[in-house]
Amino acid sequence: SSDLLDRGTTTLVIGPVGTGKSTLALQYAAQMADQGERSMIFTFDEARSVMLSRAKALGFKLENAIESGTITVQQVDPAELSPGEFAVRILRGVEAGCKLIAIDSLNGYLNAMPGEKYLNNQLHELCTCLNQQGVVTILVLAQHGMADAAEAPVDLSYLSDTVVSLRYFEAYGEVKQAIAVVKRSEERRVGKEC
């Protein structure tokens, strides 16, 4: 639902491959586009064309929003972009009126820049800055196997206000899907001014 994610918060969408994490981010962007608000989705793991084809197959009608620039999907080539340059690209989008930023996925972002010592801190500062500007930030994190949040490559409590966990489970011989939403208390994270 459109009121699930508050303005000025960071939401981590976590779960195994195929549970619908990217779809959830796209769905949110589509809802915001319907209200005339701009979104930027940065994809590290999937080709832009593949993401858009999959969205079309799922029934998303994004063509007009993409054509008008209400939704921008950018495939990130890490070889061409440092973490600082990536942050600048995001902040320029926000300056131009973007109200939703999605990074798909954090795994790709972290793997793309393995030599960077302070990537978690940079990401936290970026999220804090986006929060201060009232942006909805969505970070997608793929879990592998039965890994839990404690084994995540980033400190989730440090980064996010809300964690949306998607998973499959078996019940009565059928595979079903579950979604859990955990929100932090109202206390705000402290960070540097933008």
C-alpha positions as a Markdown table, in Angstrom:
| # | Residue | x | y | z |
|---|---|---|---|---|
| 1 | Ser | 0.0 | 0.0 | 0.0 |
| 2 | Ser | 1.1 | 3.6 | -0.6 |
| 3 | Asp | 1.2 | 4.5 | 3.1 |
| 4 | Leu | 3.5 | 1.6 | 4.0 |
| 5 | Leu | 6.6 | 3.7 | 3.5 |
| 6 | Asp | 6.9 | 7.1 | 5.1 |
| 7 | Arg | 8.6 | 10.1 | 3.5 |
| 8 | Gly | 12.1 | 10.7 | 4.8 |
| 9 | Thr | 12.7 | 7.0 | 5.7 |
| 10 | Thr | 14.9 | 4.2 | 4.4 |
| 11 | Thr | 13.3 | 0.8 | 3.8 |
| 12 | Leu | 15.3 | -2.3 | 3.4 |
| 13 | Val | 13.6 | -5.0 | 1.3 |
| 14 | Ile | 15.2 | -8.3 | 2.1 |
| 15 | Gly | 14.6 | -11.9 | 1.0 |
| 16 | Pro | 15.8 | -14.8 | -1.2 |
| 17 | Val | 16.0 | -14.6 | -5.0 |
| 18 | Gly | 12.6 | -14.6 | -6.7 |
| 19 | Thr | 10.5 | -13.4 | -3.8 |
| 20 | Gly | 9.5 | -10.1 | -5.4 |
| 21 | Lys | 11.9 | -7.6 | -3.9 |
| 22 | Ser | 12.6 | -5.7 | -7.1 |
| 23 | Thr | 8.9 | -6.0 | -8.0 |
| 24 | Leu | 8.0 | -4.3 | -4.8 |
| 25 | Ala | 10.3 | -1.4 | -5.5 |
| 26 | Leu | 8.9 | -1.0 | -9.0 |
| 27 | Gln | 5.3 | -1.2 | -7.7 |
| 28 | Tyr | 6.1 | 1.7 | -5.3 |
| 29 | Ala | 7.6 | 3.7 | -8.1 |
| 30 | Ala | 4.5 | 3.1 | -10.3 |
| 31 | Gln | 2.2 | 4.2 | -7.5 |
| 32 | Met | 4.2 | 7.4 | -7.0 |
| 33 | Ala | 4.3 | 8.0 | -10.8 |
| 34 | Asp | 0.4 | 7.8 | -10.7 |
| 35 | Gln | 0.6 | 10.7 | -8.3 |
| 36 | Gly | 3.0 | 12.6 | -10.6 |
| 37 | Glu | 6.0 | 12.0 | -8.4 |
| 38 | Arg | 9.4 | 11.1 | -9.8 |
| 39 | Ser | 11.4 | 8.0 | -9.0 |
| 40 | Met | 14.9 | 6.7 | -9.8 |
| 41 | Ile | 15.8 | 3.0 | -9.7 |
| 42 | Phe | 19.5 | 2.1 | -9.9 |
| 43 | Thr | 20.1 | -1.5 | -10.9 |
| 44 | Phe | 23.4 | -3.3 | -10.3 |
| 45 | Asp | 22.4 | -6.9 | -10.8 |
| 46 | Glu | 20.0 | -6.9 | -13.8 |
| 47 | Ala | 20.1 | -5.3 | -17.2 |
| 48 | Arg | 17.7 | -2.3 | -17.5 |
| 49 | Ser | 16.0 | -4.0 | -20.5 |
| 50 | Val | 15.5 | -7.2 | -18.5 |
| 51 | Met | 14.0 | -5.4 | -15.5 |
| 52 | Leu | 11.6 | -3.5 | -17.8 |
| 53 | Ser | 10.6 | -6.6 | -19.7 |
| 54 | Arg | 9.9 | -8.4 | -16.5 |
| 55 | Ala | 7.9 | -5.5 | -15.2 |
| 56 | Lys | 5.8 | -5.5 | -18.4 |
| 57 | Ala | 5.2 | -9.3 | -18.1 |
| 58 | Leu | 4.0 | -8.7 | -14.6 |
| 59 | Gly | 1.4 | -6.2 | -15.9 |
| 60 | Phe | 3.2 | -2.9 | -15.0 |
| 61 | Lys | 2.4 | -0.2 | -17.4 |
| 62 | Leu | 5.5 | 1.9 | -17.1 |
| 63 | Glu | 6.0 | 3.1 | -20.7 |
| 64 | Asn | 4.4 | 6.5 | -20.2 |
| 65 | Ala | 6.2 | 7.1 | -16.9 |
| 66 | Ile | 9.5 | 6.1 | -18.4 |
| 67 | Glu | 9.0 | 8.2 | -21.5 |
| 68 | Ser | 8.1 | 11.2 | -19.5 |
| 69 | Gly | 11.0 | 10.7 | -17.1 |
| 70 | Thr | 8.7 | 10.2 | -14.1 |
| 71 | Ile | 10.4 | 6.8 | -13.6 |
| 72 | Thr | 14.1 | 6.6 | -14.5 |
| 73 | Val | 15.8 | 3.2 | -14.4 |
| 74 | Gln | 19.5 | 3.4 | -14.6 |
| 75 | Gln | 21.8 | 0.3 | -15.0 |
| 76 | Val | 24.9 | 1.1 | -13.1 |
| 77 | Asp | 28.3 | 0.1 | -14.5 |
| 78 | Pro | 30.5 | 0.0 | -11.3 |
| 79 | Ala | 33.7 | 0.2 | -13.5 |
| 80 | Glu | 32.7 | 3.7 | -14.5 |
| 81 | Leu | 31.4 | 5.0 | -11.1 |
| 82 | Ser | 33.0 | 5.5 | -7.7 |
| 83 | Pro | 30.8 | 5.6 | -4.6 |
| 84 | Gly | 31.1 | 9.3 | -4.4 |
| 85 | Glu | 30.1 | 9.8 | -8.1 |
| 86 | Phe | 27.1 | 7.4 | -7.5 |
| 87 | Ala | 26.0 | 9.5 | -4.5 |
| 88 | Val | 26.3 | 12.7 | -6.6 |
| 89 | Arg | 24.2 | 11.1 | -9.3 |
| 90 | Ile | 21.5 | 10.3 | -6.8 |
| 91 | Leu | 21.6 | 13.7 | -5.1 |
| 92 | Arg | 21.3 | 15.5 | -8.5 |
| 93 | Gly | 18.2 | 13.4 | -9.2 |
| 94 | Val | 16.7 | 14.6 | -5.8 |
| 95 | Glu | 17.6 | 18.2 | -6.6 |
| 96 | Ala | 15.6 | 17.7 | -9.8 |
| 97 | Gly | 12.6 | 16.7 | -7.8 |
| 98 | Cys | 12.9 | 12.9 | -7.4 |
| 99 | Lys | 10.9 | 11.6 | -4.4 |
| 100 | Leu | 11.9 | 7.9 | -4.5 |
| 101 | Ile | 15.3 | 6.4 | -4.8 |
| 102 | Ala | 15.7 | 2.6 | -5.1 |
| 103 | Ile | 19.1 | 0.7 | -5.1 |
| 104 | Asp | 18.7 | -2.8 | -6.5 |
| 105 | Ser | 20.6 | -4.4 | -5.0 |
| 106 | Leu | 22.9 | -3.6 | -2.1 |
| 107 | Asn | 24.7 | -6.9 | -2.8 |
| 108 | Gly | 25.6 | -5.5 | -6.2 |
| 109 | Tyr | 26.5 | -2.2 | -4.8 |
| 110 | Leu | 28.8 | -3.7 | -2.2 |
| 111 | Asn | 30.3 | -6.2 | -4.6 |
| 112 | Ala | 30.9 | -3.6 | -7.2 |
| 113 | Met | 33.1 | -1.5 | -4.9 |
| 114 | Pro | 35.0 | -4.1 | -2.9 |
| 115 | Gly | 38.1 | -1.9 | -2.4 |
| 116 | Glu | 36.1 | 0.8 | -0.6 |
| 117 | Lys | 36.8 | 0.8 | 3.1 |
| 118 | Tyr | 34.0 | 3.0 | 4.3 |
| 119 | Leu | 31.2 | 1.9 | 2.0 |
| 120 | Asn | 28.7 | 1.3 | 4.9 |
| 121 | Asn | 29.4 | 4.7 | 6.3 |
| 122 | Gln | 29.0 | 6.4 | 2.9 |
| 123 | Leu | 25.7 | 4.5 | 2.4 |
| 124 | His | 24.5 | 5.5 | 5.8 |
| 125 | Glu | 25.4 | 9.2 | 5.2 |
| 126 | Leu | 23.6 | 9.1 | 1.8 |
| 127 | Cys | 20.5 | 7.6 | 3.3 |
| 128 | Thr | 20.5 | 10.1 | 6.1 |
| 129 | Cys | 20.8 | 12.9 | 3.6 |
| 130 | Leu | 17.9 | 11.5 | 1.5 |
| 131 | Asn | 15.8 | 11.2 | 4.7 |
| 132 | Gln | 16.4 | 14.8 | 5.5 |
| 133 | Gln | 15.1 | 15.8 | 2.1 |
| 134 | Gly | 11.9 | 13.8 | 2.5 |
| 135 | Val | 12.8 | 11.1 | 0.0 |
| 136 | Val | 11.5 | 7.5 | 0.2 |
| 137 | Thr | 14.6 | 5.3 | -0.1 |
| 138 | Ile | 14.4 | 1.6 | -0.9 |
| 139 | Leu | 17.4 | -0.7 | -0.6 |
| 140 | Val | 17.0 | -4.2 | -1.9 |
| 141 | Leu | 19.1 | -6.9 | -0.4 |
| 142 | Ala | 19.2 | -10.5 | -1.6 |
| 143 | Gln | 19.7 | -13.3 | 0.9 |
| 144 | His | 21.3 | -16.5 | -0.2 |
| 145 | Gly | 20.1 | -19.8 | 1.1 |
| 146 | Met | 18.8 | -19.8 | 4.6 |
| 147 | Ala | 20.9 | -16.8 | 5.7 |
| 148 | Asp | 19.3 | -14.5 | 8.2 |
| 149 | Ala | 19.6 | -10.8 | 8.8 |
| 150 | Ala | 22.5 | -11.3 | 11.2 |
| 151 | Glu | 24.6 | -12.5 | 8.3 |
| 152 | Ala | 23.8 | -9.6 | 6.1 |
| 153 | Pro | 26.8 | -7.7 | 4.5 |
| 154 | Val | 25.6 | -4.4 | 6.1 |
| 155 | Asp | 24.4 | -3.4 | 9.5 |
| 156 | Leu | 20.6 | -3.3 | 8.8 |
| 157 | Ser | 19.6 | -1.5 | 12.0 |
| 158 | Tyr | 22.2 | 1.2 | 11.2 |
| 159 | Leu | 20.9 | 1.7 | 7.7 |
| 160 | Ser | 17.1 | 1.3 | 7.7 |
| 161 | Asp | 14.0 | 2.6 | 9.5 |
| 162 | Thr | 11.9 | -0.2 | 8.2 |
| 163 | Val | 12.7 | -3.8 | 7.1 |
| 164 | Val | 10.4 | -5.6 | 4.7 |
| 165 | Ser | 11.2 | -9.3 | 4.7 |
| 166 | Leu | 9.9 | -11.5 | 1.9 |
| 167 | Arg | 10.2 | -15.3 | 2.0 |
| 168 | Tyr | 8.8 | -18.6 | 0.9 |
| 169 | Phe | 7.5 | -21.2 | 3.4 |
| 170 | Glu | 5.9 | -24.6 | 3.0 |
| 171 | Ala | 2.5 | -25.3 | 4.6 |
| 172 | Tyr | 0.4 | -28.4 | 3.9 |
| 173 | Gly | 2.5 | -29.4 | 1.0 |
| 174 | Glu | 2.3 | -26.1 | -0.8 |
| 175 | Val | 4.9 | -23.3 | -1.1 |
| 176 | Lys | 3.5 | -20.0 | 0.0 |
| 177 | Gln | 4.9 | -16.5 | 0.3 |
| 178 | Ala | 5.1 | -14.4 | 3.5 |
| 179 | Ile | 5.8 | -10.7 | 4.0 |
| 180 | Ala | 6.8 | -9.2 | 7.4 |
| 181 | Val | 7.3 | -5.5 | 8.1 |
| 182 | Val | 9.3 | -4.3 | 11.0 |
| 183 | Lys | 9.4 | -0.6 | 11.7 |
| 184 | Arg | 11.9 | 1.1 | 14.0 |
| 185 | Ser | 10.7 | 3.3 | 16.9 |
| 186 | Glu | 10.1 | 7.0 | 16.3 |
| 187 | Glu | 13.6 | 7.9 | 17.5 |
| 188 | Arg | 15.4 | 9.4 | 14.5 |
| 189 | Arg | 18.9 | 8.5 | 13.4 |
| 190 | Val | 21.4 | 11.3 | 13.7 |
| 191 | Gly | 23.6 | 12.1 | 10.8 |
| 192 | Lys | 25.5 | 14.8 | 9.1 |
| 193 | Glu | 23.6 | 17.6 | 7.3 |
| 194 | Cys | 23.6 | 17.3 | 3.5 |
